[in-house]
């Protein structure tokens, strides 16, 4: 573990951080849970989901963003999630609450596929 500018770097496990909030009169301490969930992004561009395989922890929210000039969707093969048709720069997010492997595709272009592995 190393310290840089008062911050601890290199922590491998989720960490509970206490933050002191100073207000008129008395300080308050608030706990912030770092690591209870994560966010990840998948970019859709040139008829490709990137990254094609994404590994996230349980509780993570994955956001797909269409960076292509044509519409795309994100649909899980087992019916767990389904986006609307997304135009350029539109987004779809889904929070994964169970471990497993979730394969998905674009219903407009079925040869476009991807996978989210939730651990």
C-alpha positions in Angstrom: 0.0 0.0 0.0 1.4 3.4 -0.9 0.3 6.9 -0.1 0.2 9.7 -2.6 -1.1 13.2 -1.6 -2.9 11.8 1.4 -4.7 9.0 -0.6 -4.0 5.3 -0.3 -3.3 3.7 -3.7 -3.2 0.0 -4.6 -6.0 -1.4 -2.4 -7.2 -4.7 -3.9 -10.4 -5.2 -1.7 -13.5 -3.0 -1.3 -12.8 -0.3 1.2 -15.0 1.7 3.6 -13.9 5.3 3.7 -14.9 7.7 6.4 -15.3 11.3 5.3 -15.5 14.1 7.8 -18.0 16.8 6.8 -17.5 20.1 8.5 -20.7 22.1 9.1 -21.4 25.0 11.3 -21.0 23.8 14.8 -20.1 20.1 14.7 -18.3 17.8 12.4 -20.1 14.8 11.0 -18.7 11.6 9.7 -20.2 9.8 6.6 -19.3 6.4 5.4 -18.8 5.8 1.7 -18.6 2.2 0.5 -16.0 2.0 -2.2 -16.4 -1.2 -4.1 -20.0 -2.4 -3.4 -20.8 -1.9 -7.1 -19.0 -0.9 -10.2 -19.8 0.8 -13.5 -18.6 -0.4 -16.9 -19.1 0.8 -20.4 -19.6 -0.9 -23.7 -19.2 1.2 -26.8 -21.1 0.2 -30.0 -19.1 1.3 -33.1 -18.5 0.1 -36.6 -21.0 -2.9 -36.0 -19.0 -4.1 -32.9 -19.6 -4.2 -29.2 -16.4 -3.2 -27.5 -15.2 -4.8 -25.4 -16.8 -7.9 -26.8 -16.5 -9.7 -23.5 -16.7 -7.7 -20.2 -16.2 -9.1 -16.7 -17.8 -7.2 -13.8 -18.7 -7.9 -10.2 -22.3 -8.6 -9.0 -24.1 -5.3 -8.6 -22.3 -3.6 -11.5 -24.2 -1.4 -13.9 -23.2 -1.7 -17.5 -24.0 1.1 -20.0 -24.0 0.5 -23.7 -23.5 3.7 -25.8 -24.2 3.7 -29.6 -21.3 5.6 -31.2 -22.3 4.3 -34.6 -24.1 6.3 -37.3 -26.9 3.7 -37.5 -29.3 2.3 -34.9 -28.5 -0.7 -32.7 -30.0 -2.6 -29.8 -28.7 -4.6 -26.9 -30.7 -7.8 -26.2 -29.8 -10.7 -24.0 -30.2 -14.1 -25.5 -32.0 -15.3 -22.4 -34.4 -12.4 -22.1 -32.9 -10.8 -19.0 -32.5 -7.3 -20.6 -33.6 -5.6 -23.8 -32.9 -2.0 -25.0 -35.0 0.1 -27.3 -33.5 0.9 -30.6 -30.6 3.3 -29.9 -29.7 6.1 -32.3 -26.3 7.7 -32.3 -25.1 8.7 -28.8 -28.1 7.1 -27.0 -27.4 4.8 -24.0 -28.9 1.8 -22.3 -27.9 0.6 -18.8 -28.6 -2.6 -16.9 -27.6 -3.6 -13.4 -26.5 -7.2 -13.0 -27.7 -8.6 -9.6 -26.8 -12.3 -10.2 -23.5 -14.0 -11.1 -23.5 -15.7 -14.5 -22.6 -15.2 -18.1 -25.0 -13.0 -20.1 -24.7 -13.3 -23.9 -26.3 -10.5 -26.0 -26.7 -9.3 -29.6 -28.1 -6.5 -31.7 -31.6 -7.4 -32.9 -31.2 -5.1 -35.9 -27.8 -6.8 -36.8 -27.9 -10.3 -35.2 -24.2 -11.0 -36.2 -23.2 -8.4 -33.6 -22.7 -10.3 -30.3 -21.2 -9.7 -26.9 -21.0 -11.2 -23.5 -21.0 -9.9 -19.9 -19.5 -12.2 -17.3 -20.7 -11.4 -13.8 -18.7 -12.8 -10.9 
